[in-house]
Amino acid sequence: MNFPTLFWQLLQSNQSYSSALRSSFNPDNLSPEKTPIPQAYSQARKKIHPRAFTAVDKLLPNSYYKSINPNFKNFCGFRAIGVDGSNMRLEDSAYN
């Protein structure tokens, strides 16, 4: 199983390993020998570096917002969201 296939499988799956593999590699149940076993899937999953998920986590929202509004702007790399702070007191510090 190559990296793109494995990674996509991880992102879209909310099933058990066996069910996810069977639905992706053998949906008609005609060739069970072509379906990877759950142990191979689990071992391959352990080889994925956490930075891959961090990169996707940054890439997807940015591409989504740019597809909606090509002139999307941010503040210091963050999406600015308006919040009414009338019920919350924030102390002034160097961090904020």
Secondary structure as UniProt FT lines:
FT   HELIX           3..12
FT   HELIX           17..25
FT   TURN            27..28
FT   HELIX           32..34
FT   HELIX           38..46
FT   HELIX           50..68
FT   TURN            70..71
FT   TURN            76..77
FT   TURN            86..87
//
